[in-house]
């Protein structure tokens, strides 16, 4: 029982560590948001935003 508890605790700590690493290493420094504004013939304005990332690995 003690060994099972230790294994489960290790799995939980490992999973939490991996998730925190992914969260804090994914800082989007190489990313930018590009906005494009288009005015249609009926007077309606449409704004399109694109999120562009140049990261090698994007989680």
C-alpha positions in Angstrom: 0.0 0.0 0.0 2.8 2.4 0.8 4.5 1.6 -2.5 1.3 2.3 -4.4 0.9 5.6 -2.7 4.4 6.6 -3.5 4.0 5.7 -7.2 0.7 7.7 -7.5 2.2 10.7 -5.7 5.2 10.5 -8.1 2.9 10.4 -11.2 0.9 13.4 -9.9 4.0 15.4 -9.2 5.5 14.5 -12.6 2.3 15.5 -14.5 2.1 18.8 -12.6 5.7 19.6 -13.4 5.3 18.9 -17.1 2.1 21.0 -17.3 3.8 23.9 -15.5 6.8 23.7 -17.8 4.6 23.8 -20.9 2.6 26.7 -19.5 5.6 28.9 -18.6 7.8 28.0 -21.6 5.0 28.9 -24.1 5.5 32.7 -23.8 4.6 33.6 -27.4 7.6 36.0 -27.8 7.8 35.3 -31.5 4.0 35.8 -32.1 2.1 38.8 -33.4 -1.5 39.7 -34.1 -2.3 41.1 -37.6 -5.5 43.0 -38.1 -7.1 43.6 -41.5 -10.0 46.0 -41.8 -12.2 45.8 -44.9 -15.1 48.0 -45.7 -17.9 46.3 -47.7 -20.0 48.0 -50.4 -23.0 48.2 -48.1 -20.9 50.2 -45.5 -20.3 47.4 -43.1 -16.8 47.2 -41.6 -15.3 43.8 -41.1 -12.2 43.4 -39.0 -10.2 40.2 -39.3 -7.5 39.3 -36.8 -4.9 36.6 -37.3 -2.5 35.2 -34.7 0.8 34.4 -36.4 3.5 32.4 -34.5 7.0 31.8 -35.8 7.9 29.4 -33.0 9.5 26.1 -33.8 7.4 24.3 -31.2 4.0 25.6 -30.3 2.1 23.8 -27.5 
